[in-house]
Amino acid sequence: MKKSKIFRFKFIFSFFLLDKLKKSSDIKTIQSQDEDISLILRILDGDTFAFGSLQKKYKNLITSLIRKMIKNEEDVQDLVQETFIKVYHSLDKYQQSFSFSSWLYKLASNHCIDFLRKKRLSTISLQYSNSKTDEEQEYEIEDNSNIPDKIMLQTEKSEIIEKAISSLPDNYRLIIRLRHDEDMDYQQIAERMNIPLGTVKAHLFRARKILEAYLKKYRYLFRE
């Protein structure tokens, strides 16, 4: 009987704690949205300092998002700057009933897609290139002997998978990101990239084949 009461108390306490954490997270989200709207209104009123504050708040997040889609660091930095220029000129179209961060992420994502589409049109072939030298294809793992084995192994796995994804052609890599990072279905990816549904499926199939071939040499790491 005592054990039952203790279990019930722990269950109620855990539920209460989770509910409290969720409410705390919701409050922070609301506060962040209110702060964004306040900055946007000031920007629309001509306050350039407010735009600097908005850019500072989201620059790292947008840079991280674009890096997942674009491999070249110079292109990444250019696209970050261009994204915020687009933001500045599009704020009058933003609807306050929607999350500003979601609106911003979609704008940045669409800008990357446009960039890749133009790049694709100017490229004769989109076939996977094997032009890298053996030295460039080498992958060295740093000495992390002071890190617990499980953490080191998980870190190594993550780095290898990330490197494999980064090696994909731009259009394949983008589809992998949209599918697995943003959890989009095939139809959503087709609409976002403005390509046929069949092309999405074909690109995703080929991308996974490339990743599978790349990761074969690391099979020993991914055994259960």
Buried (B, 14 or more C-beta within 10 A) or exposed (E): EEEEEEEEEEEEEEEEEEEEEEEEEEEEEEEBBEBBEEBBEBBEEEEEEBBEBBBEBBBEEBBEBBBBBBBEEEBBBBBBEBBBEBBEEEBEEBEEEEEBBEBBBEBBBBBBBBBBBEBEEEEEEEEBEEEEEEEEEEEEEEEEEEEEEEEBEEBBBEEBBEBBBEBBBBBBBBBBBBBEEBEBEBEBBBEBBEBEEEBBBEBBEBBBEBBEEBBEEBEEEEEE
